[in-house]
Amino acid sequence: MELKKGFDRDGLSNEEISFLKNFTQKCRGDILKMTTAASSGHPGGSMSSIDIYSILYGFGFVYNDNPFKEDRDIILVSHGHTSPGVYSALGNYGFFNIDDAITWFRYAGSPFEGHVEKSVTGVEWDTGNLGQGLSAACGFALASKLHNYNNHIYCIMGDGEQTKGQISEARRFAAKYKLNNLTVIVDHNGLQIGGKISDIMPDNIKQNFEADGFHTFEIDGHNFDDIYKAIKKAHSINAPVAIIANTVMGKGVSFMENNAKFHGSTLNIEDCKKALIELGEPDNLAEYLDRRKQKFSIRPLPAHKNNYITIKNAGNAITYTREKNIDNRSAFGNALADIAKNYNIKIDGKKLPMAVFDCDLEGSVKTGSFKSLFPDHFFESGIEEHNTATISGAISTAGILSFFADFGVFGIDEVYNQQRLNDINHTNLKVVCTHSGIDVGEDGKTHQCIDYFGLLNSIFGFKVILPADPNQTDRAIRYIASHEGNFAVIMGRSIIPIILNNENAPAFGNNYEFKYGKMDKVIDGGDVCIISAGNMTVHAIEGAKMLQKDGIKPMLLNVSCPSDIDIEDLKIAAQTGLIITIEDHNVKTGLGTAIGSLLAENNIQTKFKKLGATFYSSSGKPEDLYKLAGLSPEGLYNAIKETL
């Protein structure tokens, strides 16, 4: 039968309940077949969650014939290891061929991976790293508010993951911003890998949700009518809601029920056959096992469509002069506000599709001007970096241009796992981190983020931009606003002199066009090539001037895009016979290491030396710390003189 979409009725009919009983029995059989065929997976939690999935995917406004409808309901599964349950529900509701999911579950090259992935039609977010799902759901709920959609966001979670700190961050955010379009359903089966949750790490799940501002109630998570009515009730409450669904791990098979072993252990073939008899499901396991031995073949699934927003008209660049030097972060703040002002138009009656996220640092990261102009699009998360990184990533896939501004040590180092998961989800996030490198100075080694490039360069999709001065910062910010993908624009704390060209005009001023990946020739010469990055370029200029006094003619190249270095530019640099890099990064994982690899891989012959941070620095003025680290103009000068 075809279920009637929506949660507007008083309850389910007997016919619907009968359908759901048969539907979930088949799903439980499919769960066991796919995990047994793969000899891998998590059947226990999948079987405790499947009744919830059957209601949400059956009655929620999601569509197998239009899975990417913009104002659809979003069903996000935080405990991604219950993928067998998700795949069985979606497959049996016609989102794809269920036989493909059963046969090719956890098979190399298959979209049906061990944790839910967006490669599977109907899955909205790649999860598996427990504790991040509610943050992503907050991002989608916020996006729906900004778009004025009349949809609903559901986040299904495990009970074991509730001890994760990021979940408490997300709860507070949802309550603060009154996300009444968000409903959480916790599959409370009381078990996790090691046994009882109450023994491993007790957690007052219901009370914690209530303490942070959620409306909560408990239900029988295997009673279809109770689940339906609870969701209907949640829709009527003007607050985020958490439904605690009491369930049984391994539900439906007597020897699996309430057995923590089956959280992550599968049935062998003999036990699977016994379980299928108990479920009353056909034993065609041998057919799937035989097919799995054949050549991998699958019906193509529709590619997941992220809804990216970029700004075609990012406004006119601001050119700064030496009449009043400023820091790069102020140039970022000015550009951000200017972009928003130029884009303050309604598209098809919708509000400005832009959101800026801050973690109690607006005065330092210079997002205050944007906040003053567009307070309804500025989201203050407090000291909740993990949650904010995930929210800003999720919302960027839902038709919102998203900026996340923070200090480098918080926005990259502390939330590396969140940024990695954003990258896996192909987000469209614009991260801007200030107060990075030894340049942070007096705050000391705990705040001097020198490893951000190494971290971001170890994942595949983030593009790092290191502007050399305020003018290049302005143009880089406008560039990322108008181009798709994950970008991280990183800068220090200090005021930087405007870099001038040979005519004493701003080198990155009116006639300059930011071209991603290209090096900028700041000084021309042929005796040695200095390659600098970010705020170190002004130090490199002074070091180059010292060399010129000795009759040495250095070439100075500024690398603003170390993630994608132009090989032809590098070949030109190598023609000098010596390349020396200078950077405010960990010397082991920074720009110099990237360039050294490229020189070797492309068989580019030259002498090569790299300068960077070789130890954690201390508190002090940046110029003094750079001297201690050998990164001052004098340090650069001495290193070149010793090498030539």
Secondary structure, 3 states (H helix, E strand, C coil): CCCCCCCCCCCCCHHHHHHHHHHHHHHHHHHHHHHHHHCCCCHHHHHHHHHHHHHHHHHCCCCCCCCCCCCCCEEEECCHHHHHHHHHHHHHCCCCCHHHHHHHCCCCCCCCCCCCCCCCCCCCCCCCCCCCHHHHHHHHHHHHHHHCCCCCEEEEEECHHHHCHHHHHHHHHHHHCCCCCEEEEEEECCEECCEEHHHHCCCCHHHHHHHCCCEEEEEECCCHHHHHHHHHHHHCCCCCEEEEEECCCCCCCCCCCCCHHHHCCCCCHHHHHHHHHHHCCCCCHHHHHHHHCCCCCCCCCCCCCCECCCCCCCCCCCCCCCCCCCEHHHHHHHHHHHHHHHCCCCECCECCCEEEEECCCHHHHCCHHHHHHCHHHEEECCCCHHHHHHHHHHHCCECCEEEEEEEHHHHHHCCHHHHHHHHHCCCCEEEEEECECHHHHHHCCCCCECCHHHHHCCCCCCEEECCCCHHHHHHHHHHHHCCCCCEEEECCCCECCCCECCCCCECCCCCCCCCCCCCEEEECCCCEEEEECCCHHHHHHHHHHHHHHCCCCEEEEECCCCCCCCHHHHHHHHCCCEEEEEEEEECCCCHHHHHHHHHHHCCCCCEEEEEEECCCCCCCCHHHHHHHHCCCHHHHHHHHHHHC
